[in-house]
């Protein structure tokens, strides 16, 4: 995790430092678990990464310890899709933020996107890249997909694949079951924060088990729109400090205060409403209100270079800014 944090850029992308870890070109067990291969051997392997082939990246080639990975799986029968059917190719990037712990696809949560329309009989190819520092087991409802893992016509059929940091996987399935099907991270608190999409079939008949489709959709969207509250408070000999926050995936309403026990120590409250922007969600424009009062310096107000009086002891003001 320390290594992954160090590889995170300010724009939310991961920097693989030229090691070409995507498209399964590197067994991430080599990078993340030095106890498998030994620290020295692992560092030598990583430093030579750009000159090495796929087989040399396999941790099982570098150690007596066998680690399970998807390249070991092979179907007993051919799992090829119908050749006479057009392929619809979709690309997704797994995105998220460790600090606020919100997760998304292409920096959008389920409630911010439309359903993905597919046609019955169509072959669907999903190329999905994990651009986060966590692994995400992605699960597709209603279908089994081929996980392309170098086994030619015999790749395994799965309905969930655990995607490692910086890894890219290719999944394929034939669209043959009418319905609205959820594709999401199988870690519950990643799914509920919005890491998912809904596949739906064009011109499909009404589902008799869902009497109110719009209500069902609103309930699904309510997960990643849900607000949660956090608060902290400390009591000292000369006053009371605290803050309260009410936020969801995008929005945050917060208020912090300092309440003295008498006018000399003063009273102060700042309230902000802001919206997080970007993949990393460290940037938040906000509007707010600032109120403060104390008698300690009320008769000794300084004047700044613009001729304005210092209002740190008496202030009633709206604010607009960035955090």
N, C-alpha and C positions, 0 to 999 in steps of 0.2 A: 504494500500500500504506500509506503514511503517513496519507493521508486516511482510508482504511478503518479503520485502527487507532483513529483519533480518533473515529470514529463508532460504535465498539463500546461498548455499555453493560455495566455490571457483571453484569447477568443473562444476558448472552450474546446479546441482541438487537441488531440494527443500527438506528440512528436515522437515517432519511433526511432529517431536518430539514425535513419538510413538502414535500419535492420530489416526492412521489408517484411514486417510481421503479418501483413494482411494477406488475404486469399490463402490462409493456412500455410504460408511459406515457412512459418516457424512454429515449432511446438512450444507454446507459451509455458509449458511446464519447465522448460529449460531456463526461462527467464525468471519466473516467479518463485520457483522452489529449488534453491541451490542445494538443498539436502539430497536431492535426487542424483545430481551429477557431480556435486562437489564444486566449491566456489571457483577454484582456479580453472578447472576444465570448462565451467560454464562461461566465465569471462573471456576465455580464449575463443570459445565457440561464438559468442556474441560479437566480439571484435572482428572476427573473420566472416561475419554473417553475410556480407554482400557477395562473397566469392563462393559460398557454400550452396549445395543443392538441397532440395527438399528433404531427401533421405537423411542427410547429415544433421538437419535440424531436429530429427526425431530423438527425444530424450531416451527412448529405449535403446538407441544405438550408442548412447554415451554412458550407460549405467547398467549394473546388474539388476537394479530395481525396475520392474515392469510397471509402467503407469498406463492406466486405461485411457484411450482416446478414440475418437470417432473413426480414425483411419483403420482401426482393427476390425471394424464391422463390415460384413459382406453378406448380401442376401443370397439365399440358396437358389432363388429363381430370378430371372430377369425382371427388372422393375422399370423398363423403359416406358415412356409415355407414347400415346398415339402419334405417329409421324405425320399424319395427314391433317393435323390440327394446328392452327396458328398459335404462336406463343406470345403471351402478353407478359412483358418484362417490367418488373417493379423494383425500385431501389429504395432502401431505407437506411437511415443512419440512427443508431441508438445514441441518444443524447441525455444529459442529465447534469445535476449539480450536487456535489457531496455536501457543500456547506448548508444549503437550504433543504437538501434531500428531496428534490423533485426530479421526476424522470419522464422522458418523452421520446417520440420518434420524429426525427427531422425538426426538433425544437418545437413541436406542437403536440398538445395532449389530445385525447380522444374527442373532447367536447369542442375543440377548435377546428375539427376537420369534417369533411363529408365522408360518407361511406364510399368504399372503393368498389366500383361496378365491374363485375366479371360476367361472362356469358357461359351458359351450360355447354360443356364439351370443350371449352377452351383450355389450353395448357397455360399454367401460370408459373412464371419463374420469379423468385424473390432473391435478390442479391442484397444482403444485409450486413452492414459494417458496424461494429461496436466501437463508437468513438467516445467511450466513457472509461473510467478507471475501475469499473466493476464488471463482473460477469453477469450475463442476463440469460436465463433459460426461457427462450421464446417458444410459445405454445400456440398451435392452430387448432381451433375447434372444427369438428365435422369432417376432417380430411386427414389422411396420412400423406406426408410429402417425402420425396426422394431427397436425401442429404448427399450431395455430390462430394465424394471423399476419395476420388482416385480409383474407385473399383469398377470403372468402365460401365458396363450394362448391368452391374450387380450392386448398385449403392443401396444401403439399408433404407427401409421405410420407417419414418418416425413421425410423431406428432408434436415433439418438443426437442429443441436442440439448445444446449448450454453454450453460449457464445462468450468466449474469453475476451478480455480487453484487447483492443486493436485488431481483433480477428474479423475476417470477412467470410461469410458462408453463403452458399448458393443452395436454395431449396426449390423443388419443382413439384407441382401436383396438377392433376387433371380435375377441372371443375365439373363435378358430376352429382352434387347433392344440393338441391335448392335450400335456401335459408339465408339468414344474416349470421355470419360466423365471426367470432371474436378471435383476433390474433394479438397476443399480449405477452408481456413478461410474466412468468409464473411465480415470481416473488410478489407476495400479496401487496406489500406497501409500495412496490414499484408500479404494479398494475393500477392500484387505486389512485395513485398520483397522476396517472394519465398515459402510461407507456403502453400504447396499443392502437389498433385500428379495427374497423369492421368491414369485412368483405360481404357484399350482397350481390345476388344474381339479378341480371336484367330481366324484366317481364316475368318475374316469378309469381306464382299464385299466392294468395293471402295465406298466412300461417294460422290455422284455426286455434292453435294453442295460445296465440297472442291476440287477445280481443282488442286491445288498445295499443297499437304500435307506437304512437307518439308518446304515450305515457311511459312505455317501456324504454324508449330512447332517452327521455328526460331522466329517468332513474339511472340509466347508465352514465349519462353526462354528469349527474349530481356527484359522482365519486370525486372526479378531479376538480370540481368546482367547490367542493366542501371547504368551509373555513374551520380553522382550529384556533384555540386561544392559548396563550402562554402569559405567565405573569411572574414577577419576582418583587420582593419587598424586603427592605432591611430597616431595622429600627436602631437608631443611635442615641447617644445622650443629648445631642443638640438638634435632632430632627429625624425625618423619615424620608428615605429614598426608595424609589421603585419605578417599575415600568410594566406596562401591559401591552400585549400585541395580539391582533386578530388578523390572520392571514390565510391565503390559499396559494395555489400554484403561481399566480401572477400578482395578486394584490396584497397590500399590507396596510393596515391601520394600526398605528402605534402611538402610545402616549407615555412620556416619562416625567417624573416629578421630583421635586425636592421641597419638602414642607418643614419649615422650622417650627419650633415650639412657641415663638413669639416674633413680633415684627422685626426685631433686630437681626435675627438670622434669616428672615425672609421666606417667601413662598415663590415657587417657580413651576410652571407646567408647559411642556411643549408637546404638541400633537401633530402627527404627519399622516397623510394619506398618499401612498405611492404605488407605482407599478414597476415590477422588475422587467428588465429588457435584456434580450440576448441569451445565448446558450448557457453562459456561466451564471447569469442572473446576479451579478455583483453590482450592477448599475441600476439605480432607481431614481427617476425624476419624482418629485413630490410637491404637494401643496400642504400648508399647515397653518397653525396658529400658535403664537408664543405669548404667554402671559407671565409676568414676574413682578414682584414687589418686595422691597425691604427698606428699612429706614437707616441702615448702617451708613450708606454713602449718598443718601438722597440729596443732601445739601452740598455735596462736593462733586458735582458732575463735570467731567472733562469734556472738551470740545475737540473733535477730530479735524483733519486737514480740510474737510469739506464744510466746516462750520456747523456740523451737526453735533448735538449733545449726546453723550454716552447714555444708553438706555439700559444698562445692565442691572440697574436697581428698580427702575419703573418702566415697564414695557407692556403695550397691548398692540400686537402687530400680526398681520397675516404674513406668511412666508411662502416663497417659491424657490425651489433649488433642486440639487441633485445630491445623491448619497452614493 
